[in-house]
């Protein structure tokens, strides 16, 4: 069970409009697409705090892999709705970054999804987890007030 995070505890929000290919025959967002939404919001969160993920990947300065995902579906989202995806990092480990997500309909208190994704800092060349670089910790900590 995820701990419910109040919407005002999040400092970043990314908007996504549900596209037609993302809904199933019931005309609701197919469940697997939420993970794509969360991943998009994570990359935009990093961009927002001054970390250009694509550049960090090219230079091998920082990368993550997903170690664990927990999602709780609360309400359905439908084609053409705009979703607010709130992103928050509550703490930083030595290698792990637990990221909390809250998905709501745009300008609404209706929660669609609550999720936690645990990212692990990863060294592609060595094919192993590694310490989170200090410059990444610093940016996240400053933004979140950790």
GIHU-V627043 format. One record per residue. N is the residue number from 1. RES is the residue in one letter. PSI is psi in whole degrees, -180 to 180 (999 if undefined). OMEGA is omega in radians with two decimals (NA if undefined). Layout:
N & RES & PSI & OMEGA
N & RES & PSI & OMEGA
This chain:
1 & X & 131 & 3.12
2 & X & 146 & 3.02
3 & X & 126 & 3.14
4 & X & 124 & 3.12
5 & X & 129 & 3.08
6 & X & 142 & -3.07
7 & X & -35 & -3.09
8 & X & -3 & 3.07
9 & X & -6 & -3.14
10 & X & 137 & -3.13
11 & X & -3 & -3.11
12 & X & 140 & 3.09
13 & X & 135 & 3.08
14 & X & 135 & -3.13
15 & X & 140 & 3.08
16 & X & 133 & 3.03
17 & X & 130 & 3.14
18 & X & 124 & -3.14
19 & X & 157 & -3.07
20 & X & -44 & -3.12
21 & X & -9 & -3.09
22 & X & -4 & 3.12
23 & X & 156 & 3.14
24 & X & -169 & -3.10
25 & X & -18 & 3.08
26 & X & -1 & -3.13
27 & X & 26 & 3.03
28 & X & 160 & -3.13
29 & X & 126 & 3.07
30 & X & 133 & -2.96
31 & X & -38 & -3.10
32 & X & -24 & -3.13
33 & X & -23 & 3.12
34 & X & -34 & 3.13
35 & X & -36 & 3.05
36 & X & -43 & 3.10
37 & X & -45 & -3.12
38 & X & -40 & 3.14
39 & X & -42 & 3.09
40 & X & -43 & -3.14
41 & X & -37 & 3.10
42 & X & -46 & 3.14
43 & X & -40 & 3.11
44 & X & -34 & 3.04
45 & X & -49 & 3.14
46 & X & -43 & 3.11
47 & X & -42 & -3.12
48 & X & -32 & 3.14
49 & X & 13 & 3.04
50 & X & 17 & 3.11
51 & X & 104 & -3.13
52 & X & 101 & -3.00
53 & X & -42 & -3.11
54 & X & -39 & 3.11
55 & X & -40 & 3.12
56 & X & -35 & 3.09
57 & X & -43 & -3.13
58 & X & -39 & -3.08
59 & X & -1 & -3.13
60 & X & 28 & 3.13
61 & X & -32 & -3.09
62 & X & 134 & 3.05
63 & X & 157 & 3.06
64 & X & 157 & 2.94
65 & X & 157 & 3.14
66 & X & 127 & 3.13
67 & X & -31 & -3.08
68 & X & 143 & 3.07
69 & X & 131 & 3.02
70 & X & 125 & 3.13
71 & X & 136 & 3.05
72 & X & 117 & -3.13
73 & X & 128 & -3.10
74 & X & -41 & -3.13
75 & X & 164 & 3.12
76 & X & 148 & 2.96
77 & X & 146 & -3.04
78 & X & 166 & 3.11
79 & X & 135 & 3.05
80 & X & 0 & 3.03
81 & X & 148 & 3.05
82 & X & 130 & -3.13
83 & X & 138 & 2.99
84 & X & 122 & 3.13
85 & X & 107 & -3.13
86 & X & 138 & -3.07
87 & X & 136 & 3.14
88 & X & 138 & 2.98
89 & X & 114 & -3.10
90 & X & -25 & -3.10
91 & X & 163 & 3.07
92 & X & 132 & 3.01
93 & X & -170 & 3.06
94 & X & -38 & 3.14
95 & X & -18 & -3.02
96 & X & 150 & 3.09
97 & X & 97 & 3.06
98 & X & 122 & -3.09
99 & X & 127 & -3.14
100 & X & 138 & 3.12
101 & X & 144 & 3.00
102 & X & 122 & -3.13
103 & X & 125 & 3.10
104 & X & 165 & 2.95
105 & X & 149 & -3.11
106 & X & 132 & 3.10
107 & X & 36 & -3.10
108 & X & 156 & 3.05
109 & X & -4 & -3.12
110 & X & 111 & 3.11
111 & X & 128 & 3.09
112 & X & -42 & -3.05
113 & X & 142 & 2.94
114 & X & 138 & -3.08
115 & X & 157 & 2.95
116 & X & 131 & 3.08
117 & X & 125 & 3.11
118 & X & 111 & 3.07
119 & X & 143 & 3.09
120 & X & 129 & 3.09
121 & X & 136 & -2.94
122 & X & 137 & 3.06
123 & X & 108 & -3.08
124 & X & -41 & -3.10
125 & X & -38 & -3.14
126 & X & -8 & -3.14
127 & X & 50 & -3.12
128 & X & 161 & 3.05
129 & X & 159 & 3.14
130 & X & 170 & 3.12
131 & X & 145 & 3.04
132 & X & 128 & 3.13
133 & X & 145 & -3.09
134 & X & -37 & -3.12
135 & X & -29 & 3.07
136 & X & -48 & 3.09
137 & X & -43 & -3.10
138 & X & -47 & -3.13
139 & X & -46 & -3.13
140 & X & -47 & -3.12
141 & X & -44 & 3.13
142 & X & -43 & -3.12
143 & X & -43 & -3.07
144 & X & -12 & -3.09
145 & X & 36 & -3.13
146 & X & 999 & NA
